[in-house]
Amino acid sequence: MHHQESASPDHLPLLSAWQRSARGWHTILSRTATAFAASALATATFAQDKVTFLTSWYAQAEHGGFYQAVAAGIYKKHGLDVTIRMGGPQVNGMQLLVAGQADFMMGYDFQVLTSISNGVPVTTVGVSFQKDLQGMMTHEDVKSLGDLKGKTILAATSGHSTWLPWIKSKYGYTDGQVRPYTFNLQPFFADKSIAQQAYPSSEPFQAMKNNVNAKFFLFADDGYPPYGTTIVTMQKTVADKPDMVGRFVRATLEGWKAYFADPTLGNELIKKDNPRMQDDQLAFALRRLKEPKVFDGGDAATMGVGTMTDARWEQTYKFMVSAGLLKADTDWKKAYTTRFVKDLKIMP
């Protein structure tokens, strides 16, 4: 006759040890599962969005905020894995953006408004600078932009559909004064009666290197309306990935703020992309960006960096229409959206 053996006191320590062991394994497994779930969640939350940004030219200080945001890990902090591709003379940025070869590009208000007029669905989501960087380099005798009567003005082809109509209408200059600018500074160096288009850091730096005393006048300081070094994307990207767009704009502006505070990291990356860029030119350029307060002046001083206003875009639209550069029926409000900058309040 079989009988059930009761657990004798001799077996109890073994049993309780097994139970303790089972409980221990259960705890370990449970903790592992929790940790794995948390890790999966973190990975999902912090998966880096791959983003390609296209600049307008070879790497330089005027692109510093974007490079700083990569080099200092600012984009990464905002969940973005950003690749910067340099523009150049053979690169059509708008074409690449529309073809999906880039997520964002460094844009220009005139170009975006013209694209809208031609049915290309792009839009500006943020700006680096409150002032466009285009200006005029003159010899020392010139006191202001209104002082160029009787002077020869050198302008590149692109100037004829941007700043040249503006300066002609504002100061009454004529086509007879205008000659082509071929990106060679020798005519300017040789002739005191020549004034020519320039950017704050490029041509004036070359003049300084050649011991030619020159002045520089920023068109924006005389009322030229467009913003500078803008962030442009497709309207579809704004509709489909607003969170990513918002993070890119914020991180870029944080990058600019960091670059103006200490450009070391950004400059290293700029020189890697563009080995011809020297330390003295980068330092000169940064000074030239700080002096007219292109980043932190104007509306940025009170509303935060990167800000845009309807009034300012309307000004650019109206100028383009008056100069015959844009059709009056263009839906100009599609050229930009303030949703990503209006509540940022990143103060300079």
Secondary structure by P-SEA (a helix, b strand, c coil): cbbbbcccccaaaaaaaaaaaaaaaaaaaaaaaaaaaaaaaaaaaccccbbbbbccccccccaaaaaaaaaaccccccccbbbbbbbcccccaaaaaaacccccccccaaaaaaaaaaccbbbbcccccccccbbbbbccccccccccccbbbbbccccccccaaaaaaaccccccccccccccaaaaaacccbbbbbccccaaaaaaaacccbbbbbccccccccccbbbbbbaaaaaccaaaaaaaaaaaaaaaaaaaacaaaaaaaaaaacccccaaaaaaaaaaaaaacccccccccccccccccaaaaaaaaaaaaaaccccccccccccccccccccccccc
